[in-house]
Amino acid sequence: MNEKMTCLQIKKMVNLVIGIVLILVIIAGCLMYSLSQTMNASARKQMTVETEEYKNRINKQIEADFQSLDTLASFFTSEIIEDRDFFSQRLDTSNKQNYFRTMAFFYKNGSGIVSTLGLGVRKNMSYKDLNEAVHPVIEKAFEGEKSVSRLFESDAVDGRVFAYAIPVYIDGELKGVLMATDEIEIFSDIINGNTVLGGNGYLHMVGTEGNFLVRSPDAVVKEKESNIFDGPYFDPDEVDVLKQKMKDQQKVFSSFIYEGEKYQILLDPVGLNGWYLLCVNTLQDSNRSIYPVLGIMGAAFIGVALIILFLLIYGFRLVQRNNRELWHQAYHDSLTGAKNLPYFNQELVKLLSEGRKLTVAALNIQQFKFINEIFGREYGDTLLKEVKEVLDQKMRDGEFFARDKADLFYLCLLDIDREQILTRLQDIMNAVINISSRHHNNYQIRLYCGVAANEENNKDVTPLMIHAMFALTTAKRSYQNNVWFYDSNLHEKEKKENYVESHMHQALRDGEFKFYLQPKVDLVTGQLKGAEALVRWVKADGSMIYPDEFIPLFEQNGFCTKLDLYMVECACRQIREWMDEGIEPVGISVNQSKLLFYENDYITTMTNLIQKYNIQGNLITLEILEGLAADHVDELNHKISLLQEQGFRISMDDFGSGYSSLNILGNLHIDELKLDRGFLMEVSDGKHARARIIMEQIVQLTRRLRIATVVEGVETAENEKLCSDMGCDLGQGYYYSRPIPREEFNNKYMKKVSN
């Protein structure tokens, strides 16, 4: 009986253990399956996110090319496009600067101008003569729609290319179509590299039929085939189904085995011309490592099943408690008890993904560092806690705030109305000031706030935070408003100014400041009598920063002194080159800033330059602004006399644009007077009789003082005749020529002089 009972008990225990083991094995199997699915889902998500990023980069490249065409087209005028010879040169130059393979313009009749790198320019060419793949996009452009062509083989560039085309409107009227082609290889730099999937993947670009367009050099599969369906990526039995999915622009997840290893792949449509990105995850099948673990787990479960269950329950409870503590530490500021920046960003992402309209405000205490230093750290900490208390009271349902660091607080307000936001923020800041003054009546604090509203339903957190911080910085600088709303124009202006200041020295070293010349013409003979040196900033990529974007900044930071000296040396060098080539030189005028003109060693520097290049000083005219004559006329005349002793000619530029008087003019020992184009515009208008009288009197006075007169802004034959009739000496303006590079100036004018 006892034996039977013992056997039954043992049998029950064995059955119990077996049951526990079976249950645990089932659980382990479910866990392994769940883990495998989770890992696969995570890998797919990562591949999707990664591929989406590279798709965005490709589309940004295409948008950038469209923007280049739009920018170029915005400079077209009816006069420019009607002058086919000039337009051909300009189109060819633009093509070289933008690195397109081909650029073309077609008029409404179908004929046009085609510029191809390495082949030059072809005029009067019909678009029908181009590859038929180009015809649809050009025809769409004639209908007012920009588009991108399919990929095609180009005989002109010996490779595969695709075309962009945009309509060109001038004064609201369609004038033609601007087209450009580029090689598919432009996308190589985008998709190649070792950063795909954190270095554990690579990308190919393929066509709708599976043909390789751009290959990654980092591929695990060293395929030689021209089509993905000829390689190891897909089961031959699935090819037809896959091809149909690609025609339908569907996303395809799959896997393949290569050299005994399993890899995951994703085919994701780019959204253009049926192109796809093939993303390969080079991490080998991680699920294999789970199976031996399962065996170990099963053996361990048999011996310590109950202990494990106990430990799991205990550990679960411990983890729960620790997670609560960790969550609090991870998302709360230890000093004030407010939420921190990670929490703020997390919640902001949720609201933006839901398309909620909201505003982010960055709140700062003026001179908080000073407060800590003068009144002590404890005072500063108390002030931060008071800010938190006010925000707790003022936030509405669904709104939240966070403290980032020091005295910086971020607020998320579920509103975008500027007036309401301003009222609420001022109320918050006043409440903080009132609480602080009650507790600390010996110091009146001041707060600043930068505001950025998500008015365009942007889903990205980063730009919104950057804009709020920029607005906060602007508020601190303004000394006017303690609440400042983000201004995109001001932001772009500051970014451009930052670029200019951070690159100006390097640009000077690299020769990015180009020497341009604009002719000065004798109003009696029509002959070239001189030129004015003008600077243009042309970056390495061919884009230009215009003078009005950098000259005022250089005058503020003092860099104009270096640039002016550089331009004088360029002028001296050019004159020397003419003389060495046997060409009779013409004088060159160079603008001089006030800062440079009054440097102690200015005259010595100028003298050394003409001696260095062995040229006569009278070939260099130094142009000064009339503002120099406002004060210290005697000092100015002394400096002018010393320069004239060395042969230099002195010109007063933009006369009439400031506060000059005829009395000052009579006291200055200048050689030349440049009348501001505003004078000529008023006189040419015919409605300002007094302006004409004043201009005539000035010209008569300069003649009696033996001062040459130069009129700026001559743009028409009528302008020229008017200046000539008044007795002016020289004319300068677009009627003769725009400012052009020195090479073009030499080809156009100096060869004629030499003859």
C-alpha positions in Angstrom: 0.0 0.0 0.0 2.7 2.4 1.0 4.7 1.3 -2.1 1.7 1.9 -4.3 1.1 5.3 -2.6 4.8 6.1 -3.1 4.7 5.1 -6.7 1.5 7.1 -7.3 3.1 10.2 -5.6 6.3 9.8 -7.7 4.1 9.3 -10.8 2.2 12.5 -9.9 5.4 14.3 -9.3 6.9 13.1 -12.6 3.7 14.0 -14.4 3.7 17.4 -12.7 7.4 18.0 -13.7 6.7 16.7 -17.2 3.7 19.0 -17.4 5.7 22.0 -16.1 8.5 21.2 -18.5 6.0 20.9 -21.4 4.3 24.1 -20.4 7.7 25.9 -20.1 8.8 24.4 -23.5 5.6 25.7 -25.1 6.2 29.1 -23.4 9.8 29.1 -24.6 8.6 28.2 -28.1 6.0 31.0 -28.1 8.6 33.4 -26.7 11.1 32.4 -29.4 8.5 32.8 -32.1 7.4 36.2 -30.6 11.0 37.3 -30.4 11.7 36.2 -33.9 8.7 38.1 -35.2 9.7 41.1 -33.2 13.2 41.0 -34.5 11.9 40.6 -38.1 9.4 43.4 -37.6 12.1 45.6 -36.0 14.5 44.9 -38.9 11.7 45.7 -41.5 10.9 48.9 -39.7 14.6 49.9 -39.6 15.0 49.1 -43.3 11.8 51.0 -44.1 12.9 54.1 -42.2 16.4 53.9 -43.7 15.2 53.5 -47.2 12.7 56.3 -46.7 15.5 58.6 -45.8 17.5 57.8 -48.9 14.4 58.2 -51.0 14.0 61.7 -49.5 17.6 62.5 -50.4 17.0 61.4 -54.0 13.9 63.5 -54.2 15.7 66.4 -52.6 18.3 66.1 -55.3 15.6 66.2 -57.9 13.9 69.2 -56.2 17.3 71.0 -56.0 17.8 70.5 -59.8 14.3 71.8 -60.4 15.1 74.8 -58.1 18.3 75.5 -60.1 16.2 75.6 -63.3 13.5 77.8 -61.7 16.2 80.2 -60.4 17.9 80.4 -63.8 14.5 80.9 -65.5 13.6 83.8 -63.1 16.5 85.8 -64.6 15.2 85.5 -68.2 13.7 88.5 -69.9 12.0 88.8 -73.3 15.1 90.7 -74.5 17.5 88.0 -73.4 15.7 85.0 -74.9 15.0 86.9 -78.2 18.7 87.6 -78.6 19.7 84.0 -79.5 23.4 84.6 -79.8 23.6 86.2 -76.3 21.1 83.7 -74.9 23.1 80.8 -76.3 26.3 82.0 -74.5 24.4 82.6 -71.2 22.7 79.1 -71.5 26.1 77.5 -72.1 27.6 79.3 -69.1 24.7 78.3 -66.9 25.0 74.7 -67.9 28.7 74.6 -67.0 28.0 76.3 -63.6 25.1 73.9 -62.7 27.0 70.7 -63.9 24.1 69.4 -66.0 25.1 67.3 -68.9 22.8 69.1 -71.3 20.7 72.3 -70.9 18.3 73.5 -73.6 15.6 76.1 -74.2 12.8 75.6 -76.7 10.6 78.3 -78.0 6.9 77.8 -78.5 7.4 76.9 -82.1 9.5 73.8 -81.0 12.9 75.2 -82.0 15.5 76.0 -79.5 19.1 76.1 -78.2 20.9 73.0 -76.9 24.1 73.2 -74.8 25.9 69.9 -74.1 29.0 69.6 -72.0 32.0 68.8 -74.3 30.0 69.4 -77.5 29.2 73.1 -77.2 26.0 74.8 -78.3 23.6 73.9 -81.1 21.2 76.6 -82.3 17.8 76.3 -84.1 17.4 72.7 -83.1 13.9 71.1 -82.8 13.1 69.2 -79.7 11.8 66.5 -82.0 15.4 65.9 -82.9 16.2 64.8 -79.4 15.6 61.3 -77.9 11.9 60.4 -77.9 12.1 60.0 -74.2 12.4 63.7 -73.8 9.4 64.6 -75.9 6.7 64.0 -73.3 8.3 66.1 -70.6 8.9 69.0 -73.0 5.3 68.8 -74.2 4.1 68.7 -70.6 6.1 71.8 -69.9 4.5 73.6 -72.8 1.3 72.8 -71.1 2.5 74.5 -67.9 3.6 71.3 -66.0 7.2 70.5 -64.8 8.2 66.8 -65.0 11.0 64.3 -65.1 11.6 61.9 -68.0 12.3 58.2 -68.0 15.9 57.0 -68.2 17.3 56.7 -71.7 20.6 56.2 -73.5 22.1 59.5 -74.7 24.5 59.5 -77.6 25.6 63.0 -76.7 27.0 62.1 -73.3 27.5 58.4 -73.9 25.6 57.2 -70.9 22.2 56.8 -69.3 20.5 60.1 -68.5 17.1 61.5 -67.6 15.6 64.9 -68.3 14.0 67.7 -66.4 11.7 70.3 -68.0 9.9 73.4 -66.7 7.7 76.0 -68.3 9.2 79.5 -68.6 6.9 82.4 -67.9 7.8 86.1 -68.4 5.2 88.6 -67.3 2.7 85.9 -66.9 3.1 84.6 -70.5 4.6 81.2 -71.5 7.7 82.0 -73.5 9.1 78.5 -73.8 10.5 75.5 -72.0 13.8 75.1 -70.1 15.2 71.6 -70.1 18.2 69.9 -68.5 19.6 66.3 -68.5 21.6 64.6 -65.9 23.3 61.2 -65.5 21.7 58.6 -63.3 25.1 58.3 -61.6 24.4 61.6 -59.7 22.6 59.4 -57.2 25.7 57.2 -56.5 27.0 59.6 -53.9 23.6 59.5 -52.2 23.1 55.8 -51.9 26.8 54.7 -51.6 28.6 54.7 -48.3 29.0 52.7 -45.1 26.2 54.4 -43.1 23.3 52.3 -44.5 21.7 50.5 -41.5 24.5 51.6 -39.3 27.1 50.0 -41.6 25.1 46.7 -41.8 23.5 47.2 -45.1 23.7 48.6 -48.6 21.5 50.0 -51.4 21.1 49.5 -55.1 18.9 51.6 -57.4 16.9 49.5 -59.9 14.3 50.1 -62.7 10.8 48.8 -62.9 12.0 45.7 -64.7 14.6 45.0 -62.2 17.6 46.3 -64.1 20.4 47.8 -62.1 20.6 51.6 -62.4 23.1 52.4 -59.7 25.1 49.7 -57.8 26.6 50.0 -54.4 30.3 49.0 -54.2 29.7 47.6 -50.7 27.5 44.7 -51.7 27.8 41.3 -50.1 26.5 39.7 -53.3 29.2 40.3 -55.9 26.7 40.1 -58.8 27.7 40.5 -62.4 24.2 40.2 -63.8 22.5 43.3 -65.1 19.1 42.4 -63.4 18.2 41.6 -59.8 16.1 38.7 -61.0 19.1 37.0 -62.5 21.0 37.0 -59.2 20.4 35.2 -55.9 17.9 37.6 -54.4 14.6 35.9 -55.4 13.2 32.5 -56.0 12.7 32.0 -59.8 9.2 30.8 -59.1 8.3 34.2 -57.6 9.8 36.4 -60.3 6.5 36.9 -62.2 4.6 37.9 -59.1 7.4 40.2 -58.0 7.6 41.9 -61.4 3.8 42.6 -61.3 4.1 44.1 -57.8 6.9 46.3 -59.1 4.8 47.4 -62.0 2.1 48.3 -59.4 4.7 50.2 -57.4 4.2 48.0 -54.3 6.7 47.6 -51.5 8.3 44.1 -51.3 9.9 42.4 -48.3 11.8 39.2 -48.8 14.9 37.2 -47.8 17.5 35.2 -49.6 20.4 32.8 -48.8 23.8 33.6 -50.2 26.9 31.5 -49.5 25.1 29.7 -46.6 23.9 32.9 -44.9 20.4 34.4 -44.8 19.8 38.1 -45.5 16.7 40.3 -45.5 15.9 42.6 -48.4 13.4 45.4 -49.2 12.3 46.7 -52.5 10.9 50.2 -52.0 9.5 52.4 -54.8 11.2 55.8 -55.1 8.0 57.4 -56.5 9.6 58.5 -59.7 9.8 56.8 -63.1 9.1 53.4 -61.6 12.5 53.4 -59.9 13.1 51.2 -56.8 15.7 51.1 -54.0 16.9 47.6 -53.1 18.0 47.6 -49.5 19.9 44.6 -48.2 20.4 44.0 -44.5 23.8 42.3 -44.2 23.2 41.2 -40.6 22.9 37.4 -40.8 19.8 35.6 -39.6 19.9 36.2 -35.9 17.1 33.6 -35.1 19.6 30.7 -35.4 21.2 31.7 -32.1 17.8 31.2 -30.3 17.6 27.4 -30.9 20.6 26.3 -28.8 19.4 28.7 -26.2 16.1 26.9 -26.2 17.8 23.6 -25.4 19.7 25.1 -22.5 16.6 26.8 -21.3 14.7 23.4 -21.4 17.3 21.6 -19.4 17.5 24.4 -16.9 13.7 24.5 -16.6 13.6 20.9 -15.6 15.8 21.4 -12.6 14.9 24.9 -11.4 11.4 25.4 -12.8 9.8 26.5 -9.5 12.8 28.7 -8.6 12.6 30.3 -12.0 8.9 31.0 -11.5 9.5 32.5 -8.2 12.4 34.6 -9.4 10.3 35.7 -12.4 7.5 36.9 -10.2 9.8 38.6 -7.8 11.9 40.1 -10.6 8.8 41.3 -12.4 7.6 43.1 -9.3 11.1 44.5 -8.7 11.4 45.7 -12.3 8.0 47.3 -12.1 9.1 49.3 -9.1 12.5 50.2 -10.6 10.8 51.2 -13.9 8.6 53.6 -12.1 11.6 55.1 -10.4 13.7 55.2 -13.6 10.8 56.7 -15.5 10.6 59.5 -12.9 14.3 60.1 -13.1 14.4 59.9 -16.9 11.5 62.4 -17.5 11.7 64.8 -14.5 14.0 67.6 -13.5 15.5 66.8 -10.1 15.6 70.5 -9.0 12.1 71.8 -9.8 10.2 68.6 -10.3 9.1 69.7 -13.8 9.3 67.5 -16.8 12.6 67.5 -18.7 13.5 67.9 -22.4 13.3 64.2 -23.4 9.8 64.1 -22.1 8.9 67.3 -23.9 10.3 66.1 -27.2 8.5 62.8 -26.8 5.1 64.4 -26.2 5.7 67.0 -28.9 6.4 64.2 -31.4 3.0 62.6 -30.5 1.1 65.9 -31.0 2.8 66.7 -34.3 2.1 63.2 -35.6 -1.6 63.8 -34.9 -1.5 67.0 -36.9 -2.3 69.2 -33.9 -1.8 72.9 -34.3 0.5 74.1 -31.6 3.1 76.7 -30.5 6.5 76.1 -28.9 7.8 78.9 -26.6 11.3 79.1 -25.1 11.4 81.0 -21.9 14.5 82.5 -20.3 15.4 84.7 -17.3 17.5 87.7 -18.1 21.1 87.4 -16.7 20.3 84.3 -14.7 24.0 83.6 -14.3 24.4 87.1 -12.8 21.6 86.3 -10.3 23.4 83.1 -9.2 26.7 84.9 -8.8 25.3 88.0 -6.9 22.5 86.5 -4.8 23.7 82.9 -4.5 22.8 79.5 -5.9 19.9 79.1 -3.4 18.2 82.2 -4.6 18.5 81.1 -8.2 17.1 77.6 -7.5 14.1 79.2 -5.7 13.5 81.4 -8.7 13.4 78.4 -11.0 10.9 76.6 -8.7 8.7 79.7 -8.8 8.7 79.6 -12.6 7.6 76.0 -12.4 4.8 76.8 -10.0 3.5 79.5 -12.3 3.6 77.2 -15.3 1.7 74.5 -13.4 -1.1 77.0 -12.9 -1.1 78.5 -16.4 -1.0 75.4 -18.6 -4.3 74.3 -20.0 -5.5 70.8 -20.5 -3.3 68.9 -23.0 -0.5 71.5 -22.7 2.8 70.8 -21.0 6.2 72.3 -20.3 9.7 71.3 -19.4 12.9 72.6 -18.0 15.9 71.9 -20.1 19.0 73.4 -18.4 19.9 76.4 -16.3 17.0 78.8 -16.7 15.6 77.5 -20.0 12.0 76.4 -20.1 10.1 75.0 -23.1 6.3 75.4 -23.3 3.9 73.6 -25.6 0.7 75.7 -26.1 -2.3 74.3 -28.1 -2.9 77.5 -30.0 -1.4 79.3 -33.0 -3.2 82.7 -32.8 -0.4 85.2 -32.3 -2.5 87.7 -30.3 -3.7 85.0 -27.9 -0.3 83.5 -27.5 1.3 86.9 -26.8 -1.4 87.7 -24.1 -0.9 84.3 -22.4 2.9 84.5 -22.4 2.9 88.1 -21.0 0.5 86.9 -18.3 2.8 84.0 -17.4 5.9 86.3 -17.3 4.0 88.9 -15.2 2.9 86.2 -12.8 6.5 85.0 -12.4 7.7 88.6 -11.8 5.0 89.2 -9.2 5.8 86.1 -7.2 9.5 86.8 -7.4 9.0 90.5 -6.3 7.0 89.3 -3.3 9.7 87.0 -2.1 12.7 88.9 -3.3 11.8 92.6 -3.5 15.4 93.7 -3.8 15.7 92.6 -7.4 13.4 93.0 -10.4 13.7 90.1 -12.8 13.0 90.2 -16.5 12.1 87.3 -18.8 12.5 86.7 -22.5 10.5 84.4 -24.7 11.0 83.1 -28.2 7.9 81.7 -30.0 7.6 79.4 -33.0 4.1 78.3 -34.2 3.6 75.1 -36.2 1.4 76.8 -38.7 2.2 74.5 -41.6 1.5 71.2 -39.7 5.2 70.2 -39.9 5.8 66.7 -38.4 9.4 67.3 -37.5 10.3 68.5 -34.0 13.8 69.8 -34.7 13.0 72.8 -36.9 10.3 73.9 -34.4 12.7 73.8 -31.5 15.5 75.6 -33.5 13.0 78.3 -34.6 11.9 78.9 -31.0 15.6 79.2 -29.8 16.4 81.6 -32.7 13.4 83.7 -31.7 14.6 83.7 -28.1 18.1 84.8 -29.2 16.5 87.6 -31.2 14.4 88.7 -28.3 17.5 89.0 -26.1 19.2 91.2 -28.8 16.2 93.4 -29.4 16.0 95.2 -26.1 12.5 96.1 -27.2 10.1 93.2 -26.9 10.4 90.5 -24.3 8.3 88.2 -26.5 9.6 87.6 -30.1 7.9 85.5 -32.7 10.1 83.6 -35.2 10.8 85.5 -38.4 11.9 83.2 -41.2 13.3 86.1 -43.3 15.4 87.3 -40.3 16.6 83.8 -39.7 17.7 83.3 -43.4 19.4 86.7 -43.3 21.4 85.8 -40.2 22.4 82.4 -41.6 23.6 84.1 -44.7 25.5 86.7 -42.7 27.1 83.9 -40.6 28.2 82.2 -43.7 29.7 85.4 -45.1 31.6 86.2 -41.9 32.8 82.6 -41.4 34.0 82.2 -45.0 35.3 85.6 -46.0 38.9 85.0 -45.1 39.0 81.6 -46.8 37.2 83.0 -49.8 39.9 85.7 -50.2 42.7 83.1 -49.9 40.9 80.8 -52.4 40.4 83.6 -55.0 36.5 83.5 -54.8 36.4 87.3 -55.0 36.4 87.9 -58.7 37.7 91.0 -60.5 35.0 92.5 -62.7 35.3 95.6 -64.9 32.7 98.1 -66.2 33.7 100.4 -69.0 33.8 104.2 -68.8 33.1 105.8 -72.2 34.0 109.2 -73.6 30.6 110.9 -74.3 32.0 112.9 -77.3 34.0 110.2 -79.1 32.3 107.1 -77.8 35.8 105.6 -77.1 36.7 103.5 -74.1 38.5 105.8 -71.6 38.6 103.7 -68.5 36.9 101.2 -66.3 35.6 100.7 -62.8 36.8 97.7 -60.8 33.9 95.9 -59.1 34.0 92.8 -57.0 31.8 89.6 -57.3 31.9 86.7 -54.8 31.7 83.5 -56.8 31.7 80.3 -54.7 33.5 77.1 -55.6 30.2 75.6 -56.7 29.6 78.4 -59.2 26.8 80.1 -57.1 27.2 83.9 -56.5 26.9 86.0 -53.3 25.9 89.5 -54.5 27.7 92.7 -53.3 24.7 94.0 -51.4 24.8 90.8 -49.3 28.4 91.1 -48.2 29.7 94.7 -48.7 27.6 96.3 -45.9 28.7 93.5 -43.5 32.4 94.0 -44.5 32.1 97.7 -43.8 30.8 96.8 -40.3 33.4 94.2 -39.4 36.4 96.0 -41.1 37.1 93.3 -43.7 36.5 95.9 -46.4 40.1 97.2 -45.9 41.5 93.8 -47.0 39.1 93.5 -49.8 39.7 97.0 -51.1 43.5 96.4 -51.1 43.0 93.2 -52.9 41.0 95.0 -55.6 43.7 97.7 -56.0 46.3 95.0 -56.4 44.1 93.2 -59.0 43.8 96.5 -60.9 47.6 97.0 -60.8 48.2 93.5 -62.0 45.7 93.9 -64.9 47.3 97.1 -66.0 50.7 95.4 -65.9 49.4 92.5 -68.0 48.2 95.0 -70.7 51.5 96.7 -70.8 53.4 93.4 -71.0 51.2 92.4 -73.9 51.8 95.6 -75.8 48.3 96.9 -75.2 47.8 100.6 -74.3 46.3 100.5 -70.8 43.3 102.4 -69.7 42.8 103.7 -66.2 41.0 101.7 -63.6 38.9 103.2 -60.8 38.8 101.3 -57.5 36.4 102.1 -54.5 38.1 102.8 -51.2 36.4 102.5 -47.8 36.7 105.2 -45.2 38.4 102.7 -42.8 41.1 102.0 -45.3 41.6 105.6 -46.5 42.4 106.8 -43.0 44.8 104.0 -42.0 48.2 105.4 -41.0 50.2 103.5 -43.6 47.6 103.8 -46.4 49.8 106.1 -48.7 52.8 103.9 -48.2 50.8 100.8 -49.1 49.4 102.4 -52.2 52.8 103.6 -53.3 54.3 100.1 -52.8 51.7 98.6 -55.0 52.3 100.7 -58.0 56.1 100.3 -57.5 55.6 96.5 -57.2 53.9 96.4 -60.6 55.9 99.2 -62.1 53.0 101.2 -63.3 52.2 104.9 -63.3 50.0 106.1 -60.5 47.7 108.1 -62.8 46.4 104.8 -64.2 44.7 104.2 -60.8 41.8 106.3 -59.7 40.8 105.9 -56.0 37.1 106.5 -55.5 36.0 107.9 -52.1 32.5 108.4 -50.9 31.2 111.9 -50.3 30.7 111.1 -46.7 34.4 111.4 -46.2 34.1 115.1 -46.8 31.6 115.8 -44.2 34.2 116.4 -41.5 37.9 117.4 -41.5 38.1 118.7 -45.0 41.7 120.0 -44.5 42.9 116.6 -43.3 41.2 114.9 -46.2 42.8 117.4 -48.7 46.2 116.7 -47.1 45.9 113.0 -47.7 44.6 113.6 -51.2 47.6 115.8 -52.0 50.0 113.1 -50.8 48.3 110.5 -53.0 48.3 112.9 -56.0 52.0 113.4 -55.5 52.4 109.7 -56.2 50.4 110.1 -59.4 47.0 108.7 -58.1 43.8 110.3 -59.3 41.1 110.9 -56.7 37.4 110.6 -57.5 34.3 111.4 -55.4 31.8 108.6 -55.9 28.0 108.8 -55.7 27.9 112.6 -55.5 24.4 113.7 -54.7 23.4 110.6 -52.8 24.3 112.1 -49.4 24.7 115.5 -47.9 27.4 117.1 -50.1 27.3 120.8 -50.8 28.9 122.8 -53.7 30.9 124.6 -51.0 32.6 121.3 -49.9 33.1 120.4 -53.6 34.9 123.6 -54.1 37.2 123.0 -51.2 38.2 119.4 -52.2 41.2 118.8 -54.4 39.7 115.9 -56.4 40.4 115.0 -60.0 37.0 113.4 -60.8 33.4 113.7 -59.8 30.9 110.7 -60.2 27.3 111.9 -60.3 25.0 109.4 -58.6 22.6 107.7 -61.0 19.7 109.2 -59.0 20.5 112.6 -60.6 20.3 111.2 -64.1 17.1 109.3 -63.4 15.4 112.5 -62.1 16.6 114.6 -65.0 15.7 111.9 -67.6 12.2 111.7 -66.2 11.5 115.2 -67.5 9.3 116.0 -64.5 12.0 117.5 -62.3 13.1 120.7 -63.9 15.0 121.7 -60.8 17.0 118.5 -60.9 18.2 119.3 -64.4 19.2 122.9 -63.4 21.2 121.5 -60.4 22.9 118.9 -62.5 23.8 121.5 -65.2 25.2 123.8 -62.6 27.3 121.1 -61.0 28.8 120.1 -64.4 29.6 123.8 -65.2 31.2 124.2 -61.8 33.4 121.0 -62.3 34.5 122.3 -65.7 35.6 125.6 -64.2 37.4 123.7 -61.4 39.0 121.4 -64.0 37.3 118.3 -62.5 36.2 115.6 -64.8 32.6 114.4 -64.5 31.4 110.8 -64.8 27.7 110.0 -64.9 26.6 106.6 -63.6 23.4 104.8 -64.7 23.5 105.6 -68.4 21.1 103.0 -69.8 19.7 104.5 -73.0 20.8 106.5 -76.0 18.6 109.3 -74.6 20.6 109.2 -71.3 23.8 109.4 -73.3 22.7 112.4 -75.4 21.4 114.2 -72.3 24.7 113.8 -70.5 26.7 114.8 -73.6 24.6 117.9 -74.1 25.2 119.0 -70.5 29.0 118.8 -71.1 29.7 115.7 -69.0 33.0 113.9 -69.8 32.4 110.2 -69.3 29.4 107.9 -69.1 29.1 104.5 -67.3 26.1 102.2 -67.2 24.3 99.2 -68.8 23.9 101.1 -72.1 27.6 100.3 -72.7 28.0 97.2 -70.7 27.2 95.5 -67.4 30.1 94.7 -65.1 31.9 91.7 -66.7 34.8 89.4 -65.7 38.2 90.8 -66.7 38.7 88.1 -69.3 35.5 89.1 -71.1 36.4 92.8 -70.8 39.8 92.1 -72.4 38.3 90.1 -75.2 35.7 92.7 -75.9 37.6 96.0 -75.5 41.3 95.7 -75.1 42.0 93.9 -78.3 40.3 96.8 -80.1 42.5 99.3 -78.3 45.6 97.4 -79.2 44.8 97.6 -82.8 
